[in-house]
Amino acid sequence: MEAQTMDANADALLRKLRDDHQSGAAQLALSALDGLAQWLDTGPVRAADWQRMVSALARARPSMVPLGNAMQRCREGLAGPADAADIRPSARAVVASVRADLVEAGERVAQHAASQVPEGARVLTHSRSSQVLALFRLLVRRGQRCSVICTQGSPGNEGFVLARELDALGLEVTVVTDAQMGLAMADADLVLSGCDTWLADRHFVNKAGTYLLALAAQDQGKPLWVLADHFKDSPATRDTVTLETMAGAELGAPTGTHIRPRNVYFETIPTRLITGRISERGVFSCPAEARR
């Protein structure tokens, strides 16, 4: 069932997910699960309605693979007769289980990542990642000192959102434009990046600008850790993955007969440029080799 033929509550949830350009992949998946739970409270749901709904949600943001993986688990987790008149009790249990798994994975990523942040470290991060934010929250709870350099995350300025969140935690934050990544790298002790999709061919997907961040980190000898739980794993490769393109008007570019604004939000980054991946399973160097 496509969005235009779904009920108003389902259509509103799909629009909310498609219009959300501030949330990272894990946070978007949590929002979808919360919205799905609320949708289940709007009236009786048949098995066929459920399958169509989770399928539509899975397709809503193709660059955000945790959303698709969470919906796939919801689809596979519901057992029962296909002709059941109302599957809400079983569906609610499935949504709650998948959500708990996603939250736990994020918490474990933060715990493993904390081991890579020295006391008093100055950390550079690009745009906004909910898993990177979770790490900083953990460090604050533990009383571990650090400061942060945030890039702007243009054109959506997600880095400004992160800066406000870190300020509320009491952390010292320096905000720079994306163009100052290389300049700011000299002041950083290490780099932390989020991840929207971990691809099958030694590449990952993240906000545009991460490739330049990785190049600068490698050139200046700074460790770059990518925080990515296994909800972000995808069988896609850099040649088959969908990279979302947003409205060109968001760039504020000049208009002209021969001017064409291009606003691609995400890009692929080769793992050979990073120190490694930190997942809920531990800390791994790249190419993948367990360190702990």
Secondary structure, 3 states (H helix, E strand, C coil): CCHHHCCHHHHHHHHHHHHCCCCCHHHHHHHHHHHHHHHHCCCCCCHHHHHHHHHHHHHHCCCCHHHHHHHHHHHHHCCCCCCCCCCHHHHHHHHHHHHHHHHHHHHHHHHHHHCCCCCCEEEEECCCCHHHHHHHHHHHHHCCCEEEEEECCCCCCHHHHHHHHHHHCCCEEEEECHHHHHHHHCCCCEEEECCCEECCCCEEEEECCHHHHHHHHHHCCCCEEEECCHHHECCCCCCCCCCCECCHHHHCCCCCCCCCCCCECEEEEEHHHCCEEEECCEEEECCCEECC
